[in-house]
Amino acid sequence: MPSGVRLRLRVLPPLPDGFIADPKNPKFWRRMDKARCASPTGRRNYSKGSPPLCSSNCLPPPTALSARYKPSLRYAILGAGFAGLSVAWHLLKQSSEDSRICIDIYDDAGVGGGASGASGGLLHPYSPKAKLLWRGAECWRECLDLLTIANRAAEARASSSAPQDSFCSFKEGIVWKRGIIRPASQKNVDILRENAQSFSESCYLELLDRSAAQYLVPDLCVPLDLAVYMPLAMTIHPKRYLQALFLACNDLAECEEREVYLFKESINSLHQLSEEYDAVVICLGAKVDKLPQLSGKLPLRTCRGVIAKLQLPSDLPGEYDHQRPSILSDAWLAFREPRSVLVGSTWDWNSKDYASSVSEEEASSAMEELMPKASAVYPPIRNWAFVRAQAGLRAMPPLTPYGSLPLLGCVDDIIGESVKCRYWLVGGLGSRGLLYHGLVGKLTAQAVLSSNESVLPSEFTHWKSISK
């Protein structure tokens, strides 16, 4: 192989033993003939190069490959978190049946390796004051649709004869727990009671007195005899969900004879992408500030959050029953297993620490902040032992009359791009990325495919009028 040429493979499940040795196997052809060699400049070359791991005489001649697989539309998505994978799915789903599209997803941390994968996974469409968020019912519905799609892909993989691989294992479910409860505090009791009268039927609310709340969660502190209960809310495993959604994108691409690639590498400048893509969708979260073309030009603030994982020692009683809900308060408790819980989150504003790893000092500081809040609402948590901590850097959007909304839209003017509708932004999902990602991915895909920013609600593009 010439010096400087790198192989770039589509992320696929491992093949069974002997699979590669038999090039006549239909599955071999369907998966392996889509891999490509990179050009010496580092970008993929679709017109030449033989697939790795097999000899060139296993395949049709290069001209036939070029005619069959050369895409008519090529898109780059920067980021493989909630926003990025939602955009990828909807681009595949909404594009016309006769279009041959290729989607390249770039993320140096891989699928769910950033703030999305480090989130608590608490899913509901309400504010801390139990008010239905702007377009909350629609966001909830779109998110449930994607969860269903991802879950089907995961179940199909788990039930198949293909071996589970190191990329993702789907023997366990995506949804850990149903139900979330929030006891009222002195500062929000009246507004909670008022807001709870108006709710989405698809995620309804119940007002509970102390007795009813403690029937659901024994030992729960309900000092003001009032708690808001969301029976249909849920706690999910974010990284497992994102891995399943990526798998669903791959499955859909194969069915439609399209292509999806994941590159575990950074894009440090949009100039790296040159003019090879019809559109580039930037879904980098807080890392968007690392792009020189956008650094300091967006109305975003960063906030680093640390989440602690606790475990109930095996020699102690007090398992958290799987039918009990997770808990929201000044600190939230996302119970995943009878003896495992995530507690979060700290808020370190204007941090520039992108690392998901947490030092001993930072973990200790986080525990000092989180444990008093967690034990105030659920005292038995004092018996649970610290296991480890993880962190994510969130990109927080400005407050608008409709709440803190994500930033969507074309950013060609900001970048200084002469070709219109090439660069798009999905940013500022903040701490509600899980709720918003389905809707913003769907809307962004519509805008990209139509090259028309006006299909986006003006509330999502209003940020452009805000001075940084």
Order of alpha helices (4+ residues) and beta strands (2+ residues): beta-alpha-beta-alpha-beta-alpha-beta-beta-alpha-beta-alpha-beta-alpha-beta-alpha-beta-beta-beta-beta-beta-beta-beta-alpha-beta-beta-beta-beta-alpha-beta-alpha-alpha
